[in-house]
Amino acid sequence: MRQVVWILWVLSFVASCKYKSAHLPPQKMEAVLEDLHLAEAYSIVVQQDSTHQGEERHADSLAAYYQLVLRHHNITLKELEESLVWYKQNAQELDSIYGRMINDLTEKEIPYKTQQP
């Protein structure tokens, strides 16, 4: 009888666990990385003023932006880190993501480019 109870408990535990992929799918990873890169760029721009002309990142703002990006995409830092590890081990996938990302960011940049004299 104990074995039956034990097996039922294990099966109910396994069934109640939500299966999660080991990594974010490529489209979601692309969107997350794009937003993270934009957050980094924005933190540099916000930091620049007449006394700060370098490309320093404002760490406090950047941490807040990262949290906003994670919340926006409904993922945790752990999920992002696990995905980065997976994509590091599958570099061709990451390369494809960055290839698409560069094209997307270039298209988004076009309206903001100023006319060259």
Residue pairs with C-beta under 8 A, 6 or more apart in sequence:
20 79
22 82
22 86
23 29
23 82
23 83
23 86
23 87
24 32
24 75
24 79
24 80
24 83
26 93
26 96
26 97
28 73
28 75
29 83
29 87
29 97
30 97
30 100
30 101
30 104
31 73
32 69
32 70
32 73
32 75
32 80
33 97
33 98
33 101
34 101
34 104
34 105
35 69
35 72
35 73
36 66
36 69
37 101
37 105
38 105
39 62
39 65
39 66
39 68
39 69
40 57
40 62
40 65
42 65
43 57
43 58
43 61
43 62
43 65
44 55
44 56
44 57
44 58
46 58
46 61
47 56
47 57
47 58
47 61
48 54
70 76
70 77
70 80
87 93
87 94
87 97
88 94
